[in-house]
Amino acid sequence: MKTQIHKYRRAIIFVCCIICLGVLGIFKYYDFFIISLKDLLSPLNININVSALNLILPVGISFYTFHTLTYTIEVYKGKFQPTKDIVSFFLFVSIFPLAMAGPIERATNLLPQIYKKRILNYADVSSGLKLILWGFFMKVAIADRLSVYVDSVYDNAQYHTGSTLIVATIFFSFQIYCDFAGYSSIALGCGKLLGFNFLKNFNRPYLAVSVADFWKRWHISLSSWFRDYVYIPLGGNRCTTARNYYNLMITFLVSGLWHGANWTFVVWGGLNGLLQAIEKFYTAKMKGKIWKKSSSLATGKMKKVFDIIVTFILISFTWVFFRADSISDALLIIKKIFQFEGKLFTNNIDSLVYGSVLIVSLIISDILQENNSGAHYFLDSKYKCIRYTTYLALVLIILMIGVFDGSQFIYFQF
């Protein structure tokens, strides 16, 4: 009897997953695979009479698809009883602060909060407004300001020098961080105002000391989703070394494809998987050999700074494929970067200067927060004069330097 019930349960979850992923696949990937197949068969003079659908991608489809899958899988695993309240279920799937770009919530975290009565209090309002203010600062003042320079360079990469492309790539690394972390901060702040505590999505990723550490800090909800529902079911690290590398590669290739129907995203995901595999191999074979001669505090700090810089360089290299419109564009940009020649593009001097100053300010803020148990050094200061001065300064910077041209959040397209 139990075996029969288990078979029914497995059949039901299989059907649910096929429906969820099928809808996502048709809207997001059908045209991509059809066009890719035609391009592959064209040199062989093989023509297939299948047309692209040219469907309009529903806003936030990837995120609410993953919400639905999370609910289905966690019910199947017995982590909680399925809800009988259809309104609560649809609220969990499509709650408005998360619907566009996450974080990807777990049913075990959000549904209990939906059920209970929420009472607005000063602490939540204060915390929520701080998160929203900081989110707008990251998005409007930093990300959108950096995008002015990045777009002018990357959209015309063939006309720019290696030095310009290096600066634009560094700018994009911080643009995508501030764009998405800014959205997540706004979403968490809105949640606070509604009485919800959403999952934290970013944890100062550019202070990571390794690629693996970066992915524990970047888009945490998505990284943990792929870890729990792709990497671990494949076998995780409880297998042979070769199999573990395979599991990493598959997980990151799927993650890359999830980000967009373009081979640039697949390559981006593959590079992140490859870097982690190399990192694991290096850690196992070479751990401590370079720095073992001295165990002083100064050497430890120097090693940490070195690791942070190397990690940032590697991650920024992978962002080239994420930002480029095509593989050929990405390869051209990388070729020019390694040539490292020519004058710096200074036509957008305001964005270049403002962007540089804001990046330095953000790095200092993240370092202070890292050393302050995660609390914002200024926004959460115990001194009122510091807090209110920070509020005023952020508002003024947003109004004076921010770009108000209706720029979309980058992750809206996913």
C-alpha positions as CSV (number, residue, x, y, z in Angstrom):
1,M,0.0,0.0,0.0
2,K,2.8,2.5,1.0
3,T,4.7,1.6,-2.2
4,Q,1.5,2.3,-4.3
5,I,1.0,5.7,-2.5
6,H,4.7,6.5,-3.1
7,K,4.3,5.8,-6.8
8,Y,1.3,8.1,-7.0
9,R,3.2,10.8,-5.2
10,R,6.2,10.5,-7.6
11,A,3.8,10.6,-10.6
12,I,2.1,13.7,-9.3
13,I,5.3,15.6,-8.6
14,F,6.7,14.6,-12.0
15,V,3.6,15.9,-13.8
16,C,3.7,19.2,-11.7
17,C,7.4,19.7,-12.6
18,I,6.7,19.0,-16.2
19,I,3.9,21.5,-16.3
20,C,5.8,24.2,-14.5
21,L,9.0,23.7,-16.5
22,G,7.1,23.2,-19.7
23,V,5.4,26.5,-19.5
24,L,8.7,28.2,-18.7
25,G,10.4,26.3,-21.6
26,I,7.8,27.3,-24.2
27,F,7.8,31.0,-23.3
28,K,11.5,31.4,-22.6
29,Y,13.4,28.8,-24.6
30,Y,11.4,27.4,-27.5
31,D,12.5,30.1,-30.0
32,F,16.1,29.8,-28.7
33,F,16.4,26.1,-29.3
34,I,14.6,26.2,-32.6
35,I,16.9,29.0,-33.9
36,S,20.0,27.2,-32.5
37,L,18.9,23.9,-34.2
38,K,18.4,25.7,-37.5
39,D,21.8,27.3,-37.2
40,L,23.4,23.9,-36.4
41,L,21.8,22.1,-39.4
42,S,22.2,24.9,-41.9
43,P,25.8,24.1,-42.8
44,L,24.6,20.6,-43.6
45,N,21.9,21.9,-46.0
46,I,19.2,20.5,-43.7
47,N,16.2,22.7,-43.3
48,I,13.5,22.1,-40.8
49,N,10.1,23.6,-41.4
50,V,9.4,24.9,-37.8
51,S,8.8,28.5,-37.1
52,A,9.6,30.5,-34.0
53,L,6.6,31.4,-31.8
54,N,7.8,35.0,-31.0
55,L,5.8,34.9,-27.7
56,I,6.0,37.8,-25.3
57,L,7.8,36.7,-22.1
58,P,5.5,37.2,-19.1
59,V,7.1,39.4,-16.5
60,G,8.8,37.5,-13.7
61,I,7.9,34.0,-15.1
62,S,11.2,32.5,-14.0
63,F,10.8,33.6,-10.4
64,Y,7.2,32.6,-9.9
65,T,7.9,29.3,-11.7
66,F,10.6,28.6,-9.2
67,H,8.3,29.6,-6.3
68,T,5.7,27.1,-7.6
69,L,8.4,24.4,-7.9
70,T,9.7,25.1,-4.4
71,Y,6.2,24.7,-3.0
72,T,5.6,21.4,-4.9
73,I,9.0,19.8,-4.0
74,E,8.8,20.8,-0.4
75,V,5.3,19.4,0.0
76,Y,6.5,16.2,-1.7
77,K,9.4,15.9,0.7
78,G,7.0,16.3,3.6
79,K,8.5,19.5,5.0
80,F,5.0,21.0,5.5
81,Q,1.4,20.2,4.8
82,P,-0.1,21.7,1.6
83,T,-2.2,24.8,2.1
84,K,-5.9,24.6,1.7
85,D,-6.2,28.3,1.3
86,I,-5.9,29.1,-2.5
87,V,-5.5,32.8,-1.8
88,S,-2.5,32.2,0.5
89,F,-1.0,29.9,-2.2
90,F,-1.3,32.5,-5.0
91,L,0.0,35.2,-2.6
92,F,3.1,33.1,-1.9
93,V,3.7,32.5,-5.7
94,S,3.2,36.1,-6.8
95,I,3.6,38.4,-3.8
96,F,4.4,41.7,-5.5
97,P,7.8,42.7,-4.0
98,L,9.3,39.4,-5.2
99,A,7.4,38.8,-8.4
100,M,9.7,40.7,-10.7
101,A,13.2,39.6,-9.6
102,G,13.1,37.7,-6.3
103,P,14.5,36.8,-3.9
104,I,13.2,33.3,-4.5
105,E,11.3,32.5,-1.3
106,R,10.9,29.1,0.3
107,A,7.3,28.0,1.1
108,T,8.5,26.9,4.6
109,N,9.6,30.5,5.3
110,L,6.9,32.6,3.7
111,L,3.7,30.6,4.0
112,P,3.7,30.6,7.8
113,Q,4.1,34.4,7.7
114,I,1.2,34.7,5.4
115,Y,-1.0,32.7,7.7
116,K,-0.3,34.7,10.9
117,K,-1.6,38.1,11.8
118,R,0.9,40.8,11.1
119,I,1.0,44.0,13.2
120,L,2.9,47.1,11.9
121,N,5.5,48.3,14.4
122,Y,8.1,51.0,14.5
123,A,11.1,48.7,14.3
124,D,9.8,47.1,11.0
125,V,8.9,50.5,9.5
126,S,12.3,51.9,10.4
127,S,14.2,48.9,9.1
128,G,12.1,48.7,5.9
129,L,12.5,52.4,5.0
130,K,16.3,52.1,5.5
131,L,16.4,49.1,3.2
132,I,14.3,50.9,0.6
133,L,16.5,54.1,0.8
134,W,19.7,52.0,0.5
135,G,18.2,50.1,-2.4
136,F,17.3,53.2,-4.3
137,F,20.8,54.6,-3.7
138,M,22.4,51.4,-5.1
139,K,20.0,51.3,-8.1
140,V,19.5,54.9,-9.1
141,A,22.7,56.6,-8.0
142,I,25.3,53.8,-8.6
143,A,23.9,51.2,-11.0
144,D,22.1,53.5,-13.4
145,R,25.0,56.0,-13.3
146,L,27.5,53.3,-14.2
147,S,25.2,52.0,-16.9
148,V,25.6,55.2,-18.9
149,Y,29.3,54.5,-19.3
150,V,29.0,50.7,-19.6
151,D,26.3,50.9,-22.3
152,S,28.2,53.4,-24.4
153,V,31.3,51.2,-24.4
154,Y,29.8,47.7,-24.6
155,D,27.3,48.6,-27.3
156,N,30.2,49.8,-29.5
157,A,33.0,47.6,-28.3
158,Q,34.7,47.4,-31.7
159,Y,35.5,51.1,-31.5
160,H,37.0,51.1,-28.0
161,T,40.4,50.3,-26.6
162,G,41.4,47.6,-24.2
163,S,41.9,50.0,-21.3
164,T,38.4,51.4,-21.8
165,L,36.9,47.9,-21.9
166,I,38.7,47.0,-18.7
167,V,37.1,50.0,-16.9
168,A,33.7,49.3,-18.5
169,T,33.9,45.6,-17.3
170,I,34.8,46.7,-13.8
171,F,31.9,49.2,-13.9
172,F,29.5,46.5,-15.1
173,S,30.6,44.2,-12.2
174,F,29.4,46.9,-9.8
175,Q,26.4,47.9,-12.0
176,I,24.9,44.4,-11.9
177,Y,25.6,44.1,-8.2
178,C,24.0,47.4,-7.3
179,D,21.2,46.9,-9.8
180,F,20.1,43.5,-8.4
181,A,21.1,44.0,-4.8
182,G,19.4,47.4,-4.9
183,Y,16.2,45.7,-6.1
184,S,16.5,43.0,-3.4
185,S,17.0,45.6,-0.7
186,I,13.9,47.5,-1.9
187,A,11.9,44.2,-2.0
188,L,13.1,43.3,1.6
189,G,12.2,46.8,2.7
190,C,8.7,46.6,1.2
191,G,8.3,43.2,2.9
192,K,9.2,44.8,6.2
193,L,6.5,47.4,5.8
194,L,4.0,44.6,5.1
195,G,5.1,42.6,8.1
196,F,7.1,40.0,6.1
197,N,10.7,38.9,6.6
198,F,12.0,37.8,3.2
199,L,15.2,35.9,2.7
200,K,18.4,37.9,2.4
201,N,19.7,37.8,-1.1
202,F,23.2,39.5,-1.1
203,N,26.0,39.4,1.5
204,R,28.7,41.7,0.1
205,P,29.7,39.4,-2.7
206,Y,32.8,41.3,-3.8
207,L,34.5,40.7,-0.5
208,A,34.4,36.9,-1.3
209,V,37.8,35.1,-1.0
210,S,36.9,32.5,-3.6
211,V,34.5,31.8,-6.4
212,A,32.7,29.3,-4.2
213,D,32.4,32.0,-1.5
214,F,31.2,34.4,-4.0
215,W,28.2,32.1,-4.9
216,K,27.4,31.8,-1.2
217,R,27.1,35.6,-1.1
218,W,25.6,36.4,-4.5
219,H,21.8,35.9,-5.3
220,I,21.7,33.6,-2.3
221,S,18.1,32.5,-2.8
222,L,18.9,31.3,-6.4
223,S,22.2,29.7,-5.5
224,S,20.6,27.8,-2.7
225,W,17.7,26.8,-5.0
226,F,20.1,25.2,-7.5
227,R,22.1,23.6,-4.7
228,D,19.1,22.0,-3.1
229,Y,17.2,21.0,-6.2
230,V,19.9,20.4,-8.9
231,Y,23.4,20.0,-7.3
232,I,22.5,17.7,-4.4
233,P,20.0,15.5,-6.3
234,L,22.8,14.9,-8.8
235,G,25.0,13.7,-6.0
236,G,26.6,16.9,-4.7
237,N,30.0,16.3,-3.3
238,R,29.2,12.9,-1.8
239,C,30.7,11.1,-4.8
240,T,34.0,10.7,-6.7
241,T,36.0,13.9,-7.4
242,A,35.3,13.5,-11.2
243,R,31.6,13.2,-10.5
244,N,31.6,16.2,-8.2
245,Y,33.2,18.3,-11.0
246,Y,30.5,17.0,-13.4
247,N,27.7,17.9,-10.9
248,L,29.2,21.4,-10.5
249,M,29.3,21.9,-14.3
250,I,25.8,20.7,-14.9
251,T,24.4,22.9,-12.1
252,F,26.1,26.1,-13.4
253,L,25.2,25.3,-17.0
254,V,21.6,25.0,-16.0
255,S,21.9,28.2,-13.9
256,G,23.4,30.0,-16.9
257,L,20.6,28.9,-19.2
258,W,18.0,30.0,-16.6
259,H,19.4,33.5,-16.8
260,G,18.6,33.8,-20.4
261,A,18.0,32.2,-23.8
262,N,21.4,33.0,-25.2
263,W,24.6,31.1,-25.5
264,T,26.4,33.9,-23.7
265,F,24.6,32.9,-20.5
266,V,25.4,29.3,-21.0
267,V,29.1,30.1,-21.4
268,W,28.9,32.4,-18.4
269,G,27.5,29.6,-16.3
270,G,30.0,27.1,-17.6
271,L,32.9,29.4,-16.8
272,N,31.6,29.7,-13.2
273,G,31.3,25.9,-12.9
274,L,34.8,25.5,-14.4
275,L,36.4,28.0,-12.0
276,Q,34.8,26.3,-9.0
277,A,36.1,22.9,-10.2
278,I,39.6,24.3,-10.7
279,E,39.4,26.0,-7.3
280,K,38.4,22.7,-5.6
281,F,41.4,20.9,-7.4
282,Y,43.8,23.7,-6.4
283,T,42.6,23.7,-2.8
284,A,43.0,20.0,-2.5
285,K,46.5,19.9,-4.1
286,M,48.1,23.2,-3.1
287,K,46.4,24.3,0.1
288,G,48.6,26.6,2.2
289,K,51.8,26.0,0.2
290,I,52.2,29.6,-0.9
291,W,51.5,31.3,2.4
292,K,52.6,28.6,4.9
293,K,56.0,30.2,5.7
294,S,54.4,32.8,7.9
295,S,51.3,32.6,10.0
296,S,51.4,36.3,11.2
297,L,48.3,38.4,11.3
298,A,49.7,40.7,8.6
299,T,50.3,37.8,6.3
300,G,46.8,36.5,6.9
301,K,45.3,39.8,6.0
302,M,47.5,40.1,3.0
303,K,46.4,36.7,1.8
304,K,42.8,37.6,2.3
305,V,43.2,40.9,0.3
306,F,45.0,38.9,-2.4
307,D,42.2,36.3,-2.6
308,I,39.5,39.0,-2.8
309,I,41.2,40.8,-5.7
310,V,41.8,37.5,-7.6
311,T,38.2,36.4,-7.1
312,F,36.9,39.8,-8.2
313,I,39.1,39.6,-11.4
314,L,37.8,36.1,-12.2
315,I,34.2,37.0,-11.6
316,S,34.5,40.2,-13.7
317,F,36.0,38.1,-16.5
318,T,32.9,35.9,-16.5
319,W,30.6,39.0,-16.5
320,V,32.0,39.9,-20.0
321,F,29.9,37.0,-21.4
322,F,26.9,37.9,-19.3
323,R,26.9,41.5,-20.6
324,A,27.9,40.9,-24.2
325,D,25.2,40.5,-26.9
326,S,26.9,37.5,-28.5
327,I,29.8,35.1,-28.1
328,S,31.7,36.9,-30.9
329,D,31.3,40.2,-29.1
330,A,32.5,38.7,-25.9
331,L,35.6,37.2,-27.5
332,L,36.3,40.5,-29.2
333,I,36.1,42.3,-25.9
334,I,38.4,39.8,-24.2
335,K,40.9,40.0,-27.0
336,K,41.0,43.8,-26.7
337,I,41.3,43.6,-22.9
338,F,44.4,41.4,-23.1
339,Q,45.9,43.7,-25.6
340,F,45.5,46.5,-23.0
341,E,46.3,49.4,-25.2
342,G,44.9,52.8,-26.2
343,K,43.5,55.8,-24.5
344,L,40.7,55.7,-22.0
345,F,37.3,56.8,-23.3
346,T,36.4,60.0,-21.5
347,N,33.4,61.4,-23.5
348,N,31.1,60.4,-20.6
349,I,33.5,62.0,-18.0
350,D,30.7,62.7,-15.5
351,S,29.7,59.1,-15.4
352,L,33.3,58.0,-15.3
353,V,34.2,60.3,-12.3
354,Y,30.9,59.8,-10.4
355,G,30.9,56.1,-11.0
356,S,34.5,55.7,-9.7
357,V,33.8,57.8,-6.6
358,L,30.6,55.8,-5.9
359,I,32.3,52.5,-6.3
360,V,35.0,53.4,-3.8
361,S,32.3,54.6,-1.4
362,L,30.4,51.3,-1.8
363,I,33.5,49.3,-1.2
364,I,34.3,51.2,2.0
365,S,30.7,50.8,3.1
366,D,30.8,47.0,2.5
367,I,34.1,46.6,4.3
368,L,32.7,48.5,7.3
369,Q,29.6,46.4,7.3
370,E,31.6,43.2,7.0
371,N,33.5,44.2,10.1
372,N,30.4,45.4,11.9
373,S,28.6,42.0,12.2
374,G,26.5,42.8,9.0
375,A,25.0,46.0,10.4
376,H,25.2,49.1,8.2
377,Y,27.9,51.2,9.8
378,F,26.1,54.5,9.2
379,L,22.4,53.7,8.6
380,D,22.3,51.6,11.8
381,S,24.6,53.8,13.9
382,K,23.5,54.2,17.5
383,Y,24.1,57.9,17.2
384,K,21.1,59.8,15.8
385,C,23.1,62.6,14.3
386,I,25.1,60.0,12.2
387,R,21.9,58.2,11.1
388,Y,20.0,61.3,10.1
389,T,23.0,62.8,8.3
390,T,23.3,59.5,6.4
391,Y,19.6,59.6,5.4
392,L,20.0,63.2,4.1
393,A,23.2,62.5,2.3
394,L,21.8,59.5,0.5
395,V,18.7,61.4,-0.6
396,L,20.8,64.3,-1.9
397,I,23.1,61.9,-3.8
398,I,20.2,60.1,-5.4
399,L,18.6,63.4,-6.5
400,M,21.8,65.0,-7.7
401,I,23.7,62.1,-9.3
402,G,20.9,59.6,-9.9
403,V,19.8,58.7,-13.4
404,F,16.0,59.0,-13.8
405,D,15.5,57.7,-17.3
406,G,13.2,54.8,-16.5
407,S,16.0,52.3,-16.6
408,Q,14.7,48.7,-16.0
409,F,16.2,46.4,-13.4
410,I,18.6,44.0,-15.2
411,Y,17.0,40.9,-13.7
412,F,13.5,41.9,-14.9
413,Q,14.4,40.3,-18.3
414,F,14.8,36.9,-16.6
